Amino acid sequence: MKNVDEYKRIKKLSEFDFDYASLQEEFKNFVELAANIAGTDISLINIIDNHSQWSVSRYNAEIFKMDREASICQYTIGSDNLMEVPRLDQDERFSDKPYVKQDNGFRYYLGIPLKVGTGENIGALCVLD
């Protein structure tokens, strides 16, 4: 993502002034539905700022915050298309991540950018298995 685009994205995100902790209840049925439709164990709505990924609504996951550089969704927001990684353990961007390397690590990812009306991707809806 170009620096100008990233600046616009972060600026737009800051205008929302979200209370990330309060969004879990608002979207809980949506993330559960996404996991059920995809047939995956986990579904998340992630908002991505300069340094962190905030899982503002979660289904079957306890994570709330992670460093952006450890995030898969940081790649999803760089495009207007969905991103599917059928084998995280075989993708060089993710194969060394702890959440992939562990015995019961994630293998599958599908993420859809969350775009606001002015065109910036501020996060992603993702499903993991």
Secondary structure, DSSP 8 states (H G I E B T S, - for coil): --HHHHHHHHHHHHHH---GGGHHHHHHHHHHHHHHHHT-SEEEEEEE-SSEEEEEEEES----EEEGGG-SHHHHTTSSS-EEES-GGG-TTTTTSHHHHSTT----EEEEEEE-TTS-EEEEEEEE-
